[in-house]
Amino acid sequence: MTGQNKQADAPKLPRPHAGLARGLRSAGLTERAVARGQSALLSGVDLQLARENGRQLALSAAAAGFEKKAEDIQVIDVTGKVDYADYLVLMTGASDRNVAAIARGVEEDLARQHGARALALEGLPLARWVLIDFVDVVVHVFQAEWRSIYDLDGLWMDATRVALPNFPHSA
């Protein structure tokens, strides 16, 4: 490796959301500008609508998890605190099979109900902690041990929790 070309010789690591970033740049926007609402192309009404759509998507993810027997479901509003999402949805499954079923159920329900496609789905093979990225909403499905290890609940203890409706019990 030469001193002049250190950066050129360094391996290129994939960036999460790289495809999204390319699309935003081609439209003259950056991810950060869109997330923070600093783009002249997005009006206040558009941003409010996008946030409400994100909230509804997060609540639908929570309901889908409930239908698959997820426990300790929380929807956390992180709008303005991070630039990668507006809402985090945390839930716990009883086993690796339950975590996998919850994750698949959330992904399928949001696609069917909202036309939302996951940008990324990570962790499904082991199903200890599955992350599903819907851009404005990131869903975390944990086994209890892994949820306590990573303690996202504690990390976001100061963030606002969204009140969950009383989910109807499935037959």
Secondary structure, DSSP 8 states (H G I E B T S, - for coil): --STTHHHHS-----TTHHHHHHHHHTT--HHHHHHT--TTS-HHHHHHHHHHHHHHHHHHHHHHHHTT-EEEEEEE-BTTBSS-SEEEEEEESSHHHHHHHHHHHHHHHHHHH----SEEE-TTT-SEEEEE-SSEEEEEEEHHHHHHH-HHHHTTTSEE----------
